[in-house]
Amino acid sequence: MQGFPPPVDKRIQQPESDFFSFPKMRWTVCHIRELMPTKQVSRGLTAPVPLSYALDDGIDAVTFTPTGANSPMRWDDSLAHNYTDGILILHNGQVVYEEYSGCLNETGKHAAMSMTKSLIGLLAEMLVSDQLLDPDASVASIIPALKDSAFGNASAREVMDMTTSLNYSEDYADPNADIWQYSKAASPLPKARDYRGPNGYFDYLTTVKSDGKHGKVFAYKTVNTDVLGWIISTVSGQDVASLLSERLWRPLGMEQDAYMTVDGIGTPFAGGGLSAGLRDLGRLGLLLLNDGMLQQKRLVKASVIDSIRQGGDKNAFAQAGYKSLPGGSYRSMWWVLHNAHGAYAARGVHGQTLYIDPTANMVIVRFASHPTAKNSANDPTSLPAYQAVAEYLMQQSMQRAAESNE
Amino acid sequence: MQGFPPPVDKRIQQPESDFFSFPKMRWTVCHIRELMPTKQVSRGLTAPVPLSYALDDGIDAVTFTPTGANSPMRWDDSLAHNYTDGILILHNGQVVYEEYSGCLNETGKHAAMSMTKSLIGLLAEMLVSDQLLDPDASVASIIPALKDSAFGNASAREVMDMTTSLNYSEDYADPNADIWQYSKAASPLPKARDYRGPNGYFDYLTTVKSDGKHGKVFAYKTVNTDVLGWIISTVSGQDVASLLSERLWRPLGMEQDAYMTVDGIGTPFAGGGLSAGLRDLGRLGLLLLNDGMLQQKRLVKASVIDSIRQGGDKNAFAQAGYKSLPGGSYRSMWWVLHNAHGAYAARGVHGQTLYIDPTANMVIVRFASHPTAKNSANDPTSLPAYQAVAEYLMQQSMQRAAESNE
């Protein structure tokens, strides 16, 4: 949107097919709440826990070779290439790099897209460690309303790792894909008078049919996360936005409230509805990197983070054919790279990333609005770039250590 | 909403006629953002400025006689009587009373309804004192698009004081009243395919026709505030939500972000779209009570507050026939009581109040969800109650002063 009020050709408004089109989407990703109903994820009322800074000008000049390319690219050039709206790098617990562009600034919030799933997965692991959720329990035993759906005889773990077998298509390119019925059910807009379908996420989930045996193949389908949202809401007695506030946003001393989009009956969109500040996802990254500690305080049991880091079933993952993540796995809604650094990540369409590299003691948060939804479009100029920055930062640390020993 | 997910008969959702019906409205007033698109009013990222506390248990037992009644009522009984969701009393700069009930809690935000207007009026007065806005300028000279509307030849001051003469009915009881066309234009929901009317607040405002000479009679019509919102956005270059953030929410050290509802093209609803935390309106009340100072810092010029406190044209006001506010006036979107204490107030339907009593050095903020929209329904058990509490607090101060002199 440009100008105030914006001229007709610059307006961004409902329906969704308009506001998520490129280039309008570059504005939309920072302004989701201005287009849709949302629920607050409260940070509480206390002073935020400050991040400490040790900015490193050298990062811009780090070079890497994009996957499949012949010539190197500079880090700073990669940012525009990937339509980066905000990027934060934390190393040894300090912010070493922070940039905003596009629609984002330090008091703004950006759509996290499917990174939301990883936060829901983290909450689920926390409830497992609190013995409120048994990962081996069947979904039907937790949510009787899902008994006759595909999810009924799946275990909570199969839902968490997306190894359920569902007769459900999430191919956005196919106008007959089930995802469109799902979107229609989930829309917070009033339903058309002749609409007879399900109303809201939960209503829809009860209609999903099975496609075989669970537990064999990883299949990335957002409905799993909404089932997981329903599961953790049931065992905790709180909707996922409230749970995110109580379990993460308040204890981590976040500096901004976050928010989640909701369906027509107020259910937050566990599969992708979060918008949050860049630094606050940085705080979350530090919590994971430090095995559940933040600022010398234990907020989450180390076993929770371990369960995620260890990764999921590599064979199940290999069958899904993610070319930019060879040898990877998916565990509790996190993408585990199984690379030399033991990196794992939350990822969302159009380039959203929370990338954790335990070896380099580094966290990268990136918000972006890449015209292509699939991350395979930006991975070639992202994943090698993250690795190169990790190596650069490790080298810097070693150099400083060597100098202080001289 | 009760239960998770709520059963069908407990659901609260679009359309507006459903969610603002009683008793559903008692939930809605704390959850506007979950039903409609909204724009953030950022508090910034710093630590909130704390309020200091000196709670006074004696207030509950204060009695008063409701207007027109024969028997007295206790203060604490008046709260349930008025469907109070949150009430805060500040005296001599400290919180002496704070209660939450209904849908509200300390991290919640409540619809301010038409109290929003008073904040817009305050911003306008601030821009006047900054010489960015000339109150004598015609609206057409500031917003050429309004030249042919009723507002074109009105002065900014006439808009601020609602003494414009408009051929426009805001009688919610009349299904043919203009307010319904306005609501349709302003709805953020996608327009019906055959809709040919204006889109958004501003589009609609250009269509309002004149009903005679401006400046003679006070007529409470929300469209004035939306014109004023457009005026202050034009002279400041910022939409009103951003302006509220920059001029009030950040400098006052508010503890919560607030938000405003928006129309389909993103224009915040100046006439009534704000939702905010109880204590944050308390901070705003202190700023007014202390002539523009907060915590020993001057944030607003004293002349700004003076301009509001002095009141508007009493004759113009008398002709509007507000029985519960005899001898009052309306100035810069504030209700000035012209009572012995020099009290003035921001007021919104269903019982919203920010009441400032300079003589008693007292601020009262009340959020409520009274089934009756018009404040004439709750004024009889509110205005005398505020006066009684003011007198009680003054007496307490005198007693303490006397004791310390003994």
HADDOCK unambig.tbl for C-alpha pairs under 7 A between the chains (distance, minus, plus):
assign (segid A and resid 11 and name CA) (segid B and resid 265 and name CA) 6.25 0.50 0.50
assign (segid A and resid 12 and name CA) (segid B and resid 265 and name CA) 6.66 0.50 0.50
assign (segid A and resid 13 and name CA) (segid B and resid 264 and name CA) 6.03 0.50 0.50
assign (segid A and resid 13 and name CA) (segid B and resid 265 and name CA) 6.02 0.50 0.50
assign (segid A and resid 14 and name CA) (segid B and resid 190 and name CA) 5.88 0.50 0.50
assign (segid A and resid 15 and name CA) (segid B and resid 190 and name CA) 6.81 0.50 0.50
assign (segid A and resid 33 and name CA) (segid B and resid 37 and name CA) 5.50 0.50 0.50
assign (segid A and resid 33 and name CA) (segid B and resid 38 and name CA) 5.66 0.50 0.50
assign (segid A and resid 33 and name CA) (segid B and resid 39 and name CA) 6.59 0.50 0.50
assign (segid A and resid 34 and name CA) (segid B and resid 37 and name CA) 4.63 0.50 0.50
assign (segid A and resid 34 and name CA) (segid B and resid 38 and name CA) 4.78 0.50 0.50
assign (segid A and resid 34 and name CA) (segid B and resid 39 and name CA) 5.35 0.50 0.50
assign (segid A and resid 34 and name CA) (segid B and resid 262 and name CA) 6.88 0.50 0.50
assign (segid A and resid 34 and name CA) (segid B and resid 266 and name CA) 6.51 0.50 0.50
assign (segid A and resid 35 and name CA) (segid B and resid 37 and name CA) 5.05 0.50 0.50
assign (segid A and resid 36 and name CA) (segid B and resid 36 and name CA) 6.26 0.50 0.50
assign (segid A and resid 36 and name CA) (segid B and resid 37 and name CA) 4.56 0.50 0.50
assign (segid A and resid 37 and name CA) (segid B and resid 33 and name CA) 5.48 0.50 0.50
assign (segid A and resid 37 and name CA) (segid B and resid 34 and name CA) 4.63 0.50 0.50
assign (segid A and resid 37 and name CA) (segid B and resid 35 and name CA) 5.05 0.50 0.50
assign (segid A and resid 37 and name CA) (segid B and resid 36 and name CA) 4.56 0.50 0.50
assign (segid A and resid 37 and name CA) (segid B and resid 37 and name CA) 4.83 0.50 0.50
assign (segid A and resid 38 and name CA) (segid B and resid 33 and name CA) 5.65 0.50 0.50
assign (segid A and resid 38 and name CA) (segid B and resid 34 and name CA) 4.79 0.50 0.50
assign (segid A and resid 39 and name CA) (segid B and resid 33 and name CA) 6.59 0.50 0.50
assign (segid A and resid 39 and name CA) (segid B and resid 34 and name CA) 5.35 0.50 0.50
assign (segid A and resid 44 and name CA) (segid B and resid 107 and name CA) 6.37 0.50 0.50
assign (segid A and resid 45 and name CA) (segid B and resid 107 and name CA) 6.97 0.50 0.50
assign (segid A and resid 45 and name CA) (segid B and resid 255 and name CA) 5.91 0.50 0.50
assign (segid A and resid 45 and name CA) (segid B and resid 256 and name CA) 6.97 0.50 0.50
assign (segid A and resid 47 and name CA) (segid B and resid 47 and name CA) 4.34 0.50 0.50
assign (segid A and resid 47 and name CA) (segid B and resid 48 and name CA) 6.52 0.50 0.50
assign (segid A and resid 48 and name CA) (segid B and resid 47 and name CA) 6.52 0.50 0.50
assign (segid A and resid 107 and name CA) (segid B and resid 44 and name CA) 6.39 0.50 0.50
assign (segid A and resid 107 and name CA) (segid B and resid 45 and name CA) 6.97 0.50 0.50
assign (segid A and resid 189 and name CA) (segid B and resid 189 and name CA) 6.91 0.50 0.50
assign (segid A and resid 190 and name CA) (segid B and resid 14 and name CA) 5.87 0.50 0.50
assign (segid A and resid 190 and name CA) (segid B and resid 15 and name CA) 6.82 0.50 0.50
assign (segid A and resid 255 and name CA) (segid B and resid 45 and name CA) 5.92 0.50 0.50
assign (segid A and resid 256 and name CA) (segid B and resid 45 and name CA) 6.98 0.50 0.50
assign (segid A and resid 262 and name CA) (segid B and resid 34 and name CA) 6.87 0.50 0.50
assign (segid A and resid 264 and name CA) (segid B and resid 13 and name CA) 5.99 0.50 0.50
assign (segid A and resid 265 and name CA) (segid B and resid 11 and name CA) 6.24 0.50 0.50
assign (segid A and resid 265 and name CA) (segid B and resid 12 and name CA) 6.64 0.50 0.50
assign (segid A and resid 265 and name CA) (segid B and resid 13 and name CA) 5.98 0.50 0.50
assign (segid A and resid 266 and name CA) (segid B and resid 34 and name CA) 6.51 0.50 0.50
